[in-house]
Amino acid sequence: MTILVILNDPPYGTERSYNGLRLALNLAKQPAVELRIFLMADAVGCAQRGQQTADGYYNIERMLTGLRVKAVPIGACGTCMDARGMGDAALIEGAHRSSMAELTAWTLWADKVVSF
């Protein structure tokens, strides 16, 4: 089964991206699941490198890194990055500048699309 998870909310301030990544991390453990993550709007900040959170508080960068080590593709909307003054060098390893064209292709590829 192929699943696309789309995140829209910022990494902190709400728990939507956190909950989306919790689901994604569990989906990535399933042997019959092929997964992709797309970050849009304020969610592009989820892929910002160098996040520092208080001890005991979740860290979105670490959660995305957990997906990267499982070879899950992580795309960040380039238009959304530009609107927030975020360059390619700001992205964590394993995330890449993406586009609506790639999101379209990933949506057509996916059996299921889940949006947070």
Jmol script that loads the backbone (N, CA, C; Angstrom):
load data "model"
ATOM      1  N   MET A   1       0.839  -1.170   0.000  1.00  0.00           N
ATOM      2  CA  MET A   1       0.000   0.000   0.000  1.00  0.00           C
ATOM      3  C   MET A   1       0.892   1.245   0.000  1.00  0.00           C
ATOM      4  N   THR A   2       0.490   2.244  -0.759  1.00  0.00           N
ATOM      5  CA  THR A   2       1.232   3.499  -0.838  1.00  0.00           C
ATOM      6  C   THR A   2       0.437   4.604  -0.152  1.00  0.00           C
ATOM      7  N   ILE A   3       1.126   5.364   0.711  1.00  0.00           N
ATOM      8  CA  ILE A   3       0.461   6.400   1.495  1.00  0.00           C
ATOM      9  C   ILE A   3       1.256   7.700   1.416  1.00  0.00           C
ATOM     10  N   LEU A   4       0.532   8.780   1.177  1.00  0.00           N
ATOM     11  CA  LEU A   4       1.101  10.127   1.194  1.00  0.00           C
ATOM     12  C   LEU A   4       0.534  10.867   2.400  1.00  0.00           C
ATOM     13  N   VAL A   5       1.428  11.424   3.226  1.00  0.00           N
ATOM     14  CA  VAL A   5       1.017  12.247   4.357  1.00  0.00           C
ATOM     15  C   VAL A   5       1.391  13.687   4.027  1.00  0.00           C
ATOM     16  N   ILE A   6       0.413  14.574   4.071  1.00  0.00           N
ATOM     17  CA  ILE A   6       0.626  15.995   3.794  1.00  0.00           C
ATOM     18  C   ILE A   6       0.460  16.762   5.104  1.00  0.00           C
ATOM     19  N   LEU A   7       1.489  17.536   5.459  1.00  0.00           N
ATOM     20  CA  LEU A   7       1.435  18.375   6.649  1.00  0.00           C
ATOM     21  C   LEU A   7       1.320  19.833   6.222  1.00  0.00           C
ATOM     22  N   ASN A   8       0.487  20.591   6.933  1.00  0.00           N
ATOM     23  CA  ASN A   8       0.263  22.011   6.627  1.00  0.00           C
ATOM     24  C   ASN A   8       0.619  22.946   7.773  1.00  0.00           C
ATOM     25  N   ASP A   9       0.594  22.463   9.008  1.00  0.00           N
ATOM     26  CA  ASP A   9       0.769  23.327  10.172  1.00  0.00           C
ATOM     27  C   ASP A   9       2.236  23.458  10.573  1.00  0.00           C
ATOM     28  N   PRO A  10       2.555  24.517  11.336  1.00  0.00           N
ATOM     29  CA  PRO A  10       3.944  24.730  11.766  1.00  0.00           C
ATOM     30  C   PRO A  10       4.406  23.605  12.692  1.00  0.00           C
ATOM     31  N   PRO A  11       5.711  23.493  12.885  1.00  0.00           N
ATOM     32  CA  PRO A  11       6.225  22.416  13.730  1.00  0.00           C
ATOM     33  C   PRO A  11       5.814  22.550  15.190  1.00  0.00           C
ATOM     34  N   TYR A  12       5.605  23.768  15.643  1.00  0.00           N
ATOM     35  CA  TYR A  12       5.256  24.001  17.046  1.00  0.00           C
ATOM     36  C   TYR A  12       4.115  25.018  17.098  1.00  0.00           C
ATOM     37  N   GLY A  13       3.379  25.021  18.197  1.00  0.00           N
ATOM     38  CA  GLY A  13       2.255  25.940  18.338  1.00  0.00           C
ATOM     39  C   GLY A  13       0.915  25.231  18.210  1.00  0.00           C
ATOM     40  N   THR A  14       0.897  24.194  17.392  1.00  0.00           N
ATOM     41  CA  THR A  14      -0.241  23.273  17.324  1.00  0.00           C
ATOM     42  C   THR A  14       0.362  21.878  17.354  1.00  0.00           C
ATOM     43  N   GLU A  15      -0.450  20.878  17.482  1.00  0.00           N
ATOM     44  CA  GLU A  15       0.071  19.513  17.505  1.00  0.00           C
ATOM     45  C   GLU A  15      -0.271  18.738  16.244  1.00  0.00           C
ATOM     46  N   ARG A  16      -0.773  19.426  15.236  1.00  0.00           N
ATOM     47  CA  ARG A  16      -1.177  18.720  14.011  1.00  0.00           C
ATOM     48  C   ARG A  16       0.007  18.074  13.304  1.00  0.00           C
ATOM     49  N   SER A  17       1.093  18.803  13.095  1.00  0.00           N
ATOM     50  CA  SER A  17       2.262  18.206  12.439  1.00  0.00           C
ATOM     51  C   SER A  17       2.862  17.108  13.302  1.00  0.00           C
ATOM     52  N   TYR A  18       2.916  17.339  14.599  1.00  0.00           N
ATOM     53  CA  TYR A  18       3.401  16.318  15.535  1.00  0.00           C
ATOM     54  C   TYR A  18       2.580  15.040  15.395  1.00  0.00           C
ATOM     55  N   ASN A  19       1.264  15.164  15.398  1.00  0.00           N
ATOM     56  CA  ASN A  19       0.407  13.981  15.283  1.00  0.00           C
ATOM     57  C   ASN A  19       0.524  13.330  13.912  1.00  0.00           C
ATOM     58  N   GLY A  20       0.666  14.131  12.864  1.00  0.00           N
ATOM     59  CA  GLY A  20       0.879  13.576  11.532  1.00  0.00           C
ATOM     60  C   GLY A  20       2.164  12.772  11.460  1.00  0.00           C
ATOM     61  N   LEU A  21       3.212  13.272  12.101  1.00  0.00           N
ATOM     62  CA  LEU A  21       4.490  12.555  12.098  1.00  0.00           C
ATOM     63  C   LEU A  21       4.446  11.328  13.006  1.00  0.00           C
ATOM     64  N   ARG A  22       3.676  11.381  14.066  1.00  0.00           N
ATOM     65  CA  ARG A  22       3.491  10.179  14.890  1.00  0.00           C
ATOM     66  C   ARG A  22       2.871   9.061  14.056  1.00  0.00           C
ATOM     67  N   LEU A  23       1.840   9.426  13.287  1.00  0.00           N
ATOM     68  CA  LEU A  23       1.214   8.435  12.414  1.00  0.00           C
ATOM     69  C   LEU A  23       2.212   7.940  11.367  1.00  0.00           C
ATOM     70  N   ALA A  24       2.927   8.876  10.744  1.00  0.00           N
ATOM     71  CA  ALA A  24       3.893   8.504   9.701  1.00  0.00           C
ATOM     72  C   ALA A  24       4.966   7.556  10.237  1.00  0.00           C
ATOM     73  N   LEU A  25       5.476   7.826  11.426  1.00  0.00           N
ATOM     74  CA  LEU A  25       6.498   6.952  12.011  1.00  0.00           C
ATOM     75  C   LEU A  25       5.959   5.545  12.231  1.00  0.00           C
ATOM     76  N   ASN A  26       4.705   5.433  12.628  1.00  0.00           N
ATOM     77  CA  ASN A  26       4.108   4.107  12.807  1.00  0.00           C
ATOM     78  C   ASN A  26       3.811   3.435  11.481  1.00  0.00           C
ATOM     79  N   LEU A  27       3.376   4.208  10.499  1.00  0.00           N
ATOM     80  CA  LEU A  27       3.155   3.639   9.164  1.00  0.00           C
ATOM     81  C   LEU A  27       4.460   3.126   8.566  1.00  0.00           C
ATOM     82  N   ALA A  28       5.548   3.851   8.814  1.00  0.00           N
ATOM     83  CA  ALA A  28       6.854   3.465   8.261  1.00  0.00           C
ATOM     84  C   ALA A  28       7.346   2.130   8.818  1.00  0.00           C
ATOM     85  N   LYS A  29       6.805   1.706   9.937  1.00  0.00           N
ATOM     86  CA  LYS A  29       7.178   0.418  10.539  1.00  0.00           C
ATOM     87  C   LYS A  29       6.467  -0.755   9.872  1.00  0.00           C
ATOM     88  N   GLN A  30       5.440  -0.464   9.099  1.00  0.00           N
ATOM     89  CA  GLN A  30       4.646  -1.516   8.472  1.00  0.00           C
ATOM     90  C   GLN A  30       5.347  -2.018   7.208  1.00  0.00           C
ATOM     91  N   PRO A  31       5.618  -3.316   7.115  1.00  0.00           N
ATOM     92  CA  PRO A  31       6.385  -3.821   5.974  1.00  0.00           C
ATOM     93  C   PRO A  31       5.683  -3.653   4.624  1.00  0.00           C
ATOM     94  N   ALA A  32       4.377  -3.586   4.604  1.00  0.00           N
ATOM     95  CA  ALA A  32       3.655  -3.500   3.329  1.00  0.00           C
ATOM     96  C   ALA A  32       3.319  -2.060   2.937  1.00  0.00           C
ATOM     97  N   VAL A  33       3.899  -1.085   3.634  1.00  0.00           N
ATOM     98  CA  VAL A  33       3.576   0.323   3.375  1.00  0.00           C
ATOM     99  C   VAL A  33       4.771   1.040   2.761  1.00  0.00           C
ATOM    100  N   GLU A  34       4.508   1.749   1.674  1.00  0.00           N
ATOM    101  CA  GLU A  34       5.484   2.673   1.094  1.00  0.00           C
ATOM    102  C   GLU A  34       4.929   4.075   1.350  1.00  0.00           C
ATOM    103  N   LEU A  35       5.757   4.937   1.933  1.00  0.00           N
ATOM    104  CA  LEU A  35       5.298   6.199   2.473  1.00  0.00           C
ATOM    105  C   LEU A  35       6.074   7.375   1.886  1.00  0.00           C
ATOM    106  N   ARG A  36       5.387   8.511   1.733  1.00  0.00           N
ATOM    107  CA  ARG A  36       6.018   9.774   1.356  1.00  0.00           C
ATOM    108  C   ARG A  36       5.411  10.885   2.200  1.00  0.00           C
ATOM    109  N   ILE A  37       6.223  11.903   2.495  1.00  0.00           N
ATOM    110  CA  ILE A  37       5.788  13.042   3.306  1.00  0.00           C
ATOM    111  C   ILE A  37       5.938  14.308   2.478  1.00  0.00           C
ATOM    112  N   PHE A  38       4.900  15.146   2.465  1.00  0.00           N
ATOM    113  CA  PHE A  38       4.966  16.440   1.778  1.00  0.00           C
ATOM    114  C   PHE A  38       4.621  17.535   2.776  1.00  0.00           C
ATOM    115  N   LEU A  39       5.489  18.536   2.864  1.00  0.00           N
ATOM    116  CA  LEU A  39       5.322  19.663   3.773  1.00  0.00           C
ATOM    117  C   LEU A  39       4.923  20.887   2.978  1.00  0.00           C
ATOM    118  N   MET A  40       3.810  21.520   3.365  1.00  0.00           N
ATOM    119  CA  MET A  40       3.372  22.749   2.698  1.00  0.00           C
ATOM    120  C   MET A  40       3.051  23.808   3.743  1.00  0.00           C
ATOM    121  N   ALA A  41       2.888  25.042   3.245  1.00  0.00           N
ATOM    122  CA  ALA A  41       2.551  26.179   4.097  1.00  0.00           C
ATOM    123  C   ALA A  41       3.558  26.239   5.254  1.00  0.00           C
ATOM    124  N   ASP A  42       3.057  26.478   6.471  1.00  0.00           N
ATOM    125  CA  ASP A  42       3.965  26.604   7.614  1.00  0.00           C
ATOM    126  C   ASP A  42       4.676  25.307   7.978  1.00  0.00           C
ATOM    127  N   ALA A  43       4.216  24.192   7.451  1.00  0.00           N
ATOM    128  CA  ALA A  43       4.859  22.907   7.757  1.00  0.00           C
ATOM    129  C   ALA A  43       6.261  22.802   7.158  1.00  0.00           C
ATOM    130  N   VAL A  44       6.616  23.661   6.200  1.00  0.00           N
ATOM    131  CA  VAL A  44       7.990  23.599   5.690  1.00  0.00           C
ATOM    132  C   VAL A  44       8.982  23.836   6.822  1.00  0.00           C
ATOM    133  N   GLY A  45       8.553  24.545   7.866  1.00  0.00           N
ATOM    134  CA  GLY A  45       9.408  24.762   9.034  1.00  0.00           C
ATOM    135  C   GLY A  45       9.720  23.481   9.785  1.00  0.00           C
ATOM    136  N   CYS A  46       8.959  22.439   9.559  1.00  0.00           N
ATOM    137  CA  CYS A  46       9.236  21.147  10.184  1.00  0.00           C
ATOM    138  C   CYS A  46      10.585  20.598   9.727  1.00  0.00           C
ATOM    139  N   ALA A  47      10.994  20.951   8.518  1.00  0.00           N
ATOM    140  CA  ALA A  47      12.243  20.437   7.957  1.00  0.00           C
ATOM    141  C   ALA A  47      13.416  21.395   8.187  1.00  0.00           C
ATOM    142  N   GLN A  48      13.221  22.400   9.028  1.00  0.00           N
ATOM    143  CA  GLN A  48      14.293  23.348   9.358  1.00  0.00           C
ATOM    144  C   GLN A  48      15.331  22.641  10.217  1.00  0.00           C
ATOM    145  N   ARG A  49      16.590  22.718   9.800  1.00  0.00           N
ATOM    146  CA  ARG A  49      17.653  22.066  10.576  1.00  0.00           C
ATOM    147  C   ARG A  49      17.992  22.897  11.815  1.00  0.00           C
ATOM    148  N   GLY A  50      18.496  22.231  12.846  1.00  0.00           N
ATOM    149  CA  GLY A  50      18.976  22.908  14.043  1.00  0.00           C
ATOM    150  C   GLY A  50      17.917  23.231  15.076  1.00  0.00           C
ATOM    151  N   GLN A  51      16.791  22.526  15.066  1.00  0.00           N
ATOM    152  CA  GLN A  51      15.735  22.792  16.043  1.00  0.00           C
ATOM    153  C   GLN A  51      16.198  22.387  17.443  1.00  0.00           C
ATOM    154  N   GLN A  52      15.948  23.253  18.408  1.00  0.00           N
ATOM    155  CA  GLN A  52      16.305  22.967  19.794  1.00  0.00           C
ATOM    156  C   GLN A  52      15.058  23.129  20.645  1.00  0.00           C
ATOM    157  N   THR A  53      14.685  22.052  21.298  1.00  0.00           N
ATOM    158  CA  THR A  53      13.498  22.075  22.151  1.00  0.00           C
ATOM    159  C   THR A  53      13.905  21.730  23.579  1.00  0.00           C
ATOM    160  N   ALA A  54      13.065  22.097  24.518  1.00  0.00           N
ATOM    161  CA  ALA A  54      13.327  21.803  25.927  1.00  0.00           C
ATOM    162  C   ALA A  54      13.343  20.297  26.148  1.00  0.00           C
ATOM    163  N   ASP A  55      14.120  19.865  27.146  1.00  0.00           N
ATOM    164  CA  ASP A  55      14.161  18.446  27.491  1.00  0.00           C
ATOM    165  C   ASP A  55      12.755  17.943  27.795  1.00  0.00           C
ATOM    166  N   GLY A  56      12.438  16.784  27.280  1.00  0.00           N
ATOM    167  CA  GLY A  56      11.133  16.185  27.502  1.00  0.00           C
ATOM    168  C   GLY A  56      10.070  16.655  26.525  1.00  0.00           C
ATOM    169  N   TYR A  57      10.420  17.585  25.624  1.00  0.00           N
ATOM    170  CA  TYR A  57       9.477  18.116  24.647  1.00  0.00           C
ATOM    171  C   TYR A  57       9.784  17.482  23.301  1.00  0.00           C
ATOM    172  N   TYR A  58       8.777  17.177  22.536  1.00  0.00           N
ATOM    173  CA  TYR A  58       9.018  16.542  21.237  1.00  0.00           C
ATOM    174  C   TYR A  58       9.823  17.469  20.326  1.00  0.00           C
ATOM    175  N   ASN A  59      10.572  16.852  19.424  1.00  0.00           N
ATOM    176  CA  ASN A  59      11.398  17.593  18.479  1.00  0.00           C
ATOM    177  C   ASN A  59      11.047  17.102  17.077  1.00  0.00           C
ATOM    178  N   ILE A  60      10.446  17.993  16.284  1.00  0.00           N
ATOM    179  CA  ILE A  60       9.974  17.626  14.947  1.00  0.00           C
ATOM    180  C   ILE A  60      11.131  17.239  14.028  1.00  0.00           C
ATOM    181  N   GLU A  61      12.256  17.926  14.142  1.00  0.00           N
ATOM    182  CA  GLU A  61      13.418  17.584  13.310  1.00  0.00           C
ATOM    183  C   GLU A  61      13.834  16.139  13.553  1.00  0.00           C
ATOM    184  N   ARG A  62      13.874  15.717  14.802  1.00  0.00           N
ATOM    185  CA  ARG A  62      14.245  14.330  15.114  1.00  0.00           C
ATOM    186  C   ARG A  62      13.222  13.341  14.565  1.00  0.00           C
ATOM    187  N   MET A  63      11.942  13.734  14.608  1.00  0.00           N
ATOM    188  CA  MET A  63      10.900  12.855  14.082  1.00  0.00           C
ATOM    189  C   MET A  63      11.075  12.674  12.569  1.00  0.00           C
ATOM    190  N   LEU A  64      11.346  13.771  11.860  1.00  0.00           N
ATOM    191  CA  LEU A  64      11.582  13.661  10.416  1.00  0.00           C
ATOM    192  C   LEU A  64      12.848  12.871  10.121  1.00  0.00           C
ATOM    193  N   THR A  65      13.869  13.028  10.947  1.00  0.00           N
ATOM    194  CA  THR A  65      15.103  12.262  10.764  1.00  0.00           C
ATOM    195  C   THR A  65      14.828  10.775  10.912  1.00  0.00           C
ATOM    196  N   GLY A  66      13.929  10.416  11.825  1.00  0.00           N
ATOM    197  CA  GLY A  66      13.542   9.015  11.975  1.00  0.00           C
ATOM    198  C   GLY A  66      12.909   8.450  10.717  1.00  0.00           C
ATOM    199  N   LEU A  67      12.188   9.293   9.986  1.00  0.00           N
ATOM    200  CA  LEU A  67      11.604   8.857   8.714  1.00  0.00           C
ATOM    201  C   LEU A  67      12.676   8.786   7.621  1.00  0.00           C
ATOM    202  N   ARG A  68      13.589   9.749   7.639  1.00  0.00           N
ATOM    203  CA  ARG A  68      14.661   9.765   6.642  1.00  0.00           C
ATOM    204  C   ARG A  68      15.497   8.491   6.710  1.00  0.00           C
ATOM    205  N   VAL A  69      15.821   8.043   7.928  1.00  0.00           N
ATOM    206  CA  VAL A  69      16.639   6.836   8.042  1.00  0.00           C
ATOM    207  C   VAL A  69      15.898   5.603   7.541  1.00  0.00           C
ATOM    208  N   LYS A  70      14.590   5.690   7.425  1.00  0.00           N
ATOM    209  CA  LYS A  70      13.791   4.604   6.846  1.00  0.00           C
ATOM    210  C   LYS A  70      13.568   4.825   5.348  1.00  0.00           C
ATOM    211  N   ALA A  71      14.321   5.789   4.766  1.00  0.00           N
ATOM    212  CA  ALA A  71      14.293   6.095   3.330  1.00  0.00           C
ATOM    213  C   ALA A  71      12.932   6.609   2.859  1.00  0.00           C
ATOM    214  N   VAL A  72      12.211   7.309   3.747  1.00  0.00           N
ATOM    215  CA  VAL A  72      10.937   7.913   3.365  1.00  0.00           C
ATOM    216  C   VAL A  72      11.235   9.254   2.686  1.00  0.00           C
ATOM    217  N   PRO A  73      10.800   9.457   1.451  1.00  0.00           N
ATOM    218  CA  PRO A  73      11.011  10.751   0.786  1.00  0.00           C
ATOM    219  C   PRO A  73      10.251  11.866   1.505  1.00  0.00           C
ATOM    220  N   ILE A  74      10.924  13.003   1.676  1.00  0.00           N
ATOM    221  CA  ILE A  74      10.339  14.166   2.347  1.00  0.00           C
ATOM    222  C   ILE A  74      10.482  15.361   1.420  1.00  0.00           C
ATOM    223  N   GLY A  75       9.360  15.848   0.919  1.00  0.00           N
ATOM    224  CA  GLY A  75       9.360  17.012   0.038  1.00  0.00           C
ATOM    225  C   GLY A  75       8.834  18.230   0.773  1.00  0.00           C
ATOM    226  N   ALA A  76       9.475  19.372   0.531  1.00  0.00           N
ATOM    227  CA  ALA A  76       9.031  20.644   1.114  1.00  0.00           C
ATOM    228  C   ALA A  76       8.673  21.583  -0.033  1.00  0.00           C
ATOM    229  N   CYS A  77       7.479  22.123  -0.019  1.00  0.00           N
ATOM    230  CA  CYS A  77       7.001  23.011  -1.080  1.00  0.00           C
ATOM    231  C   CYS A  77       7.965  24.183  -1.261  1.00  0.00           C
ATOM    232  N   GLY A  78       8.530  24.304  -2.446  1.00  0.00           N
ATOM    233  CA  GLY A  78       9.487  25.369  -2.725  1.00  0.00           C
ATOM    234  C   GLY A  78       8.863  26.748  -2.665  1.00  0.00           C
ATOM    235  N   THR A  79       7.653  26.901  -3.160  1.00  0.00           N
ATOM    236  CA  THR A  79       6.960  28.190  -3.109  1.00  0.00           C
ATOM    237  C   THR A  79       6.728  28.595  -1.661  1.00  0.00           C
ATOM    238  N   CYS A  80       6.341  27.645  -0.828  1.00  0.00           N
ATOM    239  CA  CYS A  80       6.101  27.909   0.594  1.00  0.00           C
ATOM    240  C   CYS A  80       7.415  28.265   1.298  1.00  0.00           C
ATOM    241  N   MET A  81       8.500  27.598   0.925  1.00  0.00           N
ATOM    242  CA  MET A  81       9.810  27.929   1.484  1.00  0.00           C
ATOM    243  C   MET A  81      10.191  29.357   1.115  1.00  0.00           C
ATOM    244  N   ASP A  82      10.031  29.703  -0.157  1.00  0.00           N
ATOM    245  CA  ASP A  82      10.384  31.048  -0.616  1.00  0.00           C
ATOM    246  C   ASP A  82       9.581  32.115   0.121  1.00  0.00           C
ATOM    247  N   ALA A  83       8.297  31.867   0.326  1.00  0.00           N
ATOM    248  CA  ALA A  83       7.426  32.831   1.004  1.00  0.00           C
ATOM    249  C   ALA A  83       7.870  33.075   2.442  1.00  0.00           C
ATOM    250  N   ARG A  84       8.596  32.117   3.009  1.00  0.00           N
ATOM    251  CA  ARG A  84       9.054  32.230   4.393  1.00  0.00           C
ATOM    252  C   ARG A  84      10.546  32.547   4.476  1.00  0.00           C
ATOM    253  N   GLY A  85      11.163  32.859   3.341  1.00  0.00           N
ATOM    254  CA  GLY A  85      12.584  33.206   3.320  1.00  0.00           C
ATOM    255  C   GLY A  85      13.489  32.048   3.690  1.00  0.00           C
ATOM    256  N   MET A  86      13.061  30.853   3.384  1.00  0.00           N
ATOM    257  CA  MET A  86      13.790  29.644   3.763  1.00  0.00           C
ATOM    258  C   MET A  86      14.521  29.091   2.548  1.00  0.00           C
ATOM    259  N   GLY A  87      15.841  29.038   2.614  1.00  0.00           N
ATOM    260  CA  GLY A  87      16.635  28.510   1.514  1.00  0.00           C
ATOM    261  C   GLY A  87      16.832  27.011   1.622  1.00  0.00           C
ATOM    262  N   ASP A  88      17.324  26.418   0.546  1.00  0.00           N
ATOM    263  CA  ASP A  88      17.553  24.969   0.509  1.00  0.00           C
ATOM    264  C   ASP A  88      18.521  24.510   1.598  1.00  0.00           C
ATOM    265  N   ALA A  89      19.511  25.341   1.924  1.00  0.00           N
ATOM    266  CA  ALA A  89      20.516  24.977   2.925  1.00  0.00           C
ATOM    267  C   ALA A  89      19.908  24.836   4.316  1.00  0.00           C
ATOM    268  N   ALA A  90      18.721  25.398   4.534  1.00  0.00           N
ATOM    269  CA  ALA A  90      18.067  25.319   5.848  1.00  0.00           C
ATOM    270  C   ALA A  90      17.417  23.965   6.085  1.00  0.00           C
ATOM    271  N   LEU A  91      17.235  23.162   5.027  1.00  0.00           N
ATOM    272  CA  LEU A  91      16.546  21.880   5.152  1.00  0.00           C
ATOM    273  C   LEU A  91      17.425  20.822   5.803  1.00  0.00           C
ATOM    274  N   ILE A  92      16.795  19.980   6.594  1.00  0.00           N
ATOM    275  CA  ILE A  92      17.510  18.850   7.182  1.00  0.00           C
ATOM    276  C   ILE A  92      17.947  17.896   6.079  1.00  0.00           C
ATOM    277  N   GLU A  93      18.948  17.091   6.391  1.00  0.00           N
ATOM    278  CA  GLU A  93      19.394  16.071   5.452  1.00  0.00           C
ATOM    279  C   GLU A  93      18.230  15.129   5.158  1.00  0.00           C
ATOM    280  N   GLY A  94      18.031  14.827   3.895  1.00  0.00           N
ATOM    281  CA  GLY A  94      16.971  13.914   3.502  1.00  0.00           C
ATOM    282  C   GLY A  94      15.703  14.592   3.024  1.00  0.00           C
ATOM    283  N   ALA A  95      15.532  15.870   3.353  1.00  0.00           N
ATOM    284  CA  ALA A  95      14.390  16.632   2.828  1.00  0.00           C
ATOM    285  C   ALA A  95      14.858  17.386   1.591  1.00  0.00           C
ATOM    286  N   HIS A  96      13.959  17.598   0.658  1.00  0.00           N
ATOM    287  CA  HIS A  96      14.338  18.307  -0.566  1.00  0.00           C
ATOM    288  C   HIS A  96      13.276  19.339  -0.945  1.00  0.00           C
ATOM    289  N   ARG A  97      13.728  20.382  -1.645  1.00  0.00           N
ATOM    290  CA  ARG A  97      12.801  21.373  -2.200  1.00  0.00           C
ATOM    291  C   ARG A  97      11.939  20.668  -3.227  1.00  0.00           C
ATOM    292  N   SER A  98      10.656  20.825  -3.095  1.00  0.00           N
ATOM    293  CA  SER A  98       9.732  20.132  -3.974  1.00  0.00           C
ATOM    294  C   SER A  98       8.832  21.146  -4.677  1.00  0.00           C
ATOM    295  N   SER A  99       7.759  20.641  -5.264  1.00  0.00           N
ATOM    296  CA  SER A  99       6.886  21.500  -6.071  1.00  0.00           C
ATOM    297  C   SER A  99       5.478  20.921  -6.106  1.00  0.00           C
ATOM    298  N   MET A 100       4.555  21.724  -6.619  1.00  0.00           N
ATOM    299  CA  MET A 100       3.190  21.226  -6.809  1.00  0.00           C
ATOM    300  C   MET A 100       3.171  20.106  -7.843  1.00  0.00           C
ATOM    301  N   ALA A 101       4.081  20.149  -8.800  1.00  0.00           N
ATOM    302  CA  ALA A 101       4.150  19.070  -9.785  1.00  0.00           C
ATOM    303  C   ALA A 101       4.499  17.741  -9.106  1.00  0.00           C
ATOM    304  N   GLU A 102       5.444  17.781  -8.180  1.00  0.00           N
ATOM    305  CA  GLU A 102       5.797  16.551  -7.471  1.00  0.00           C
ATOM    306  C   GLU A 102       4.657  16.126  -6.545  1.00  0.00           C
ATOM    307  N   LEU A 103       4.009  17.077  -5.865  1.00  0.00           N
ATOM    308  CA  LEU A 103       2.864  16.739  -5.025  1.00  0.00           C
ATOM    309  C   LEU A 103       1.764  16.092  -5.862  1.00  0.00           C
ATOM    310  N   THR A 104       1.540  16.600  -7.050  1.00  0.00           N
ATOM    311  CA  THR A 104       0.546  16.007  -7.949  1.00  0.00           C
ATOM    312  C   THR A 104       0.920  14.565  -8.287  1.00  0.00           C
ATOM    313  N   ALA A 105       2.179  14.356  -8.643  1.00  0.00           N
ATOM    314  CA  ALA A 105       2.639  13.004  -8.979  1.00  0.00           C
ATOM    315  C   ALA A 105       2.521  12.074  -7.769  1.00  0.00           C
ATOM    316  N   TRP A 106       2.899  12.564  -6.601  1.00  0.00           N
ATOM    317  CA  TRP A 106       2.815  11.739  -5.399  1.00  0.00           C
ATOM    318  C   TRP A 106       1.354  11.425  -5.053  1.00  0.00           C
ATOM    319  N   THR A 107       0.460  12.376  -5.265  1.00  0.00           N
ATOM    320  CA  THR A 107      -0.956  12.152  -4.984  1.00  0.00           C
ATOM    321  C   THR A 107      -1.513  11.070  -5.907  1.00  0.00           C
ATOM    322  N   LEU A 108      -1.159  11.118  -7.180  1.00  0.00           N
ATOM    323  CA  LEU A 108      -1.602  10.090  -8.118  1.00  0.00           C
ATOM    324  C   LEU A 108      -0.988   8.730  -7.813  1.00  0.00           C
ATOM    325  N   TRP A 109       0.217   8.730  -7.281  1.00  0.00           N
ATOM    326  CA  TRP A 109       0.918   7.490  -6.907  1.00  0.00           C
ATOM    327  C   TRP A 109       0.251   6.815  -5.704  1.00  0.00           C
ATOM    328  N   ALA A 110      -0.277   7.623  -4.773  1.00  0.00           N
ATOM    329  CA  ALA A 110      -0.722   7.104  -3.475  1.00  0.00           C
ATOM    330  C   ALA A 110      -2.081   6.398  -3.552  1.00  0.00           C
ATOM    331  N   ASP A 111      -2.172   5.279  -2.813  1.00  0.00           N
ATOM    332  CA  ASP A 111      -3.466   4.634  -2.613  1.00  0.00           C
ATOM    333  C   ASP A 111      -4.306   5.447  -1.625  1.00  0.00           C
ATOM    334  N   LYS A 112      -3.624   6.056  -0.652  1.00  0.00           N
ATOM    335  CA  LYS A 112      -4.302   6.852   0.369  1.00  0.00           C
ATOM    336  C   LYS A 112      -3.519   8.155   0.585  1.00  0.00           C
ATOM    337  N   VAL A 113      -4.249   9.248   0.807  1.00  0.00           N
ATOM    338  CA  VAL A 113      -3.657  10.525   1.139  1.00  0.00           C
ATOM    339  C   VAL A 113      -4.247  10.964   2.474  1.00  0.00           C
ATOM    340  N   VAL A 114      -3.374  11.295   3.419  1.00  0.00           N
ATOM    341  CA  VAL A 114      -3.784  11.759   4.739  1.00  0.00           C
ATOM    342  C   VAL A 114      -3.215  13.156   4.918  1.00  0.00           C
ATOM    343  N   SER A 115      -4.076  14.090   5.306  1.00  0.00           N
ATOM    344  CA  SER A 115      -3.649  15.482   5.432  1.00  0.00           C
ATOM    345  C   SER A 115      -3.850  15.965   6.868  1.00  0.00           C
ATOM    346  N   PHE A 116      -2.819  16.617   7.392  1.00  0.00           N
ATOM    347  CA  PHE A 116      -2.884  17.216   8.734  1.00  0.00           C
ATOM    348  C   PHE A 116      -2.651  18.704   8.608  1.00  0.00           C
TER     349      PHE A 116
END
end "model"
wireframe off; spacefill off
backbone 0.3
color backbone group
